[in-house]
Amino acid sequence: MKVMAGKGEVVAQPMKDSSDLYRTDKLGDLRERFQRDGYVYIKKLLPPDRVLQARSITLSSLADLRPDVFAKGVSPLQGTAAEGTSAIGLLGHQQVARSDGVASVLEAPECFRLAAALVGEHETNIVTTSYKWLRAVARGEFTGVHSDRVFLGKGSERLLTLWLPIGDVPVEQGAMMVCRGSHRLRAFAPIHTCYGKSQVGKDGTVSGWFSDDGNDVGTVVANRYAVDWRTTDFEAGDAVALSLDVIHMTAANRTDQIRLIATPGGNRLKIQEIRAYATGTVVTQETGREQAPAGGRGLTAAAALSDLTLRNIIKKECHNSSHEKERRGGGSTRTNNKRAAPRWSAGRAGNQPL
């Protein structure tokens, strides 16, 4: 299918449904798929009625905070945006995410159980960030190409994030898009060795994006055939778990409906730090003490650059890195690498693991 991936159109394939592996306790196979693809998609992880209740609470709260964003003459609970609405700003109202009916979804036991299954731990050993990325997305808006490492990469490597649609989110309303295998395939090394090692994100909105166009991934990787975008029409209760390094984004919202989605935060083992970038604190689990991160609010010196300038610099460095490898004979589509391709690859050069 053709999908509006930010500012550009890409071809995407349907996500693989992993619900059967999860519900039949084939957790070894589930973890293998997660490690291979960089994501797992679970249908009805949460009870739909609980999610729809959270949607109603969120829209009602948003109507109190920003009545101007809703279409006139229509109940806010319908979620129809007024013409020209943009930058709704729900992220800045963490009290909505903390309200009982919403928190019961964002910190649901089902979320902890899935995270525990994917990292091979007991659910009591899983923690999440206090800050929640609860977003309200209007027509034309989207989340750009990124990996979560630039936002949550300090601390444990055993970290994943969950993407939860708060209600039905079809592709045209801005569904999650994952570049399958991009966390481990050699073709994506130019991205991971420059962009993936940066720490430029401060809040998960614009800063930290690799690009605002899904097509840009294909211009930087060593083999454009390795780019495999996946998406689907999501329903209330569905969830996607994402690895720390997998490249992902959301499709552009092409409807008049306000898209509500949540990323509850990084889920990791208790012995590591919980980092809440937007609140500017670091909570160390062992002591429970809070301290301000170096530089204040989790920012690096690179964050002093404008988002657009920084993204262009990163893309240029990745592009140069990719082409330098081709000139040296490494990473080209005519590689002499004799390592056997994994059984899930298409056998093309650049599809080998990193």
Secondary structure, 3 states (H helix, E strand, C coil): CEEEEECEEEECEECCECHHHHHCCCHHHHHHHHHHHCEEEECCCCCHHHHHHHHHHHHHHHHHHCHHHECCCCCHHHCEECCCCCCCCHHHCHHHHHCHHHHHHHCCHHHHHHHHHHHCCCHHHEEECCCCEEEEECCCCCCCEECCHHHHCCCCCCEEEEEEECCCECHHHCCEEEECCCCCEHHHHHHHCCHHHCCCCCCCCCCCCCECECCHHHHHCCCHHHCCEEECCECCCCEEEEECCCCEEECCCCCCECEEEEECCEEEECCCEEEEHHHCEEEECCCCCEECCCCCCCCCHHHHCCHHHHHHHHHHHHHHHHHHHHHCCCCCCCCCCCCCCCCCCCCCCCCCEC
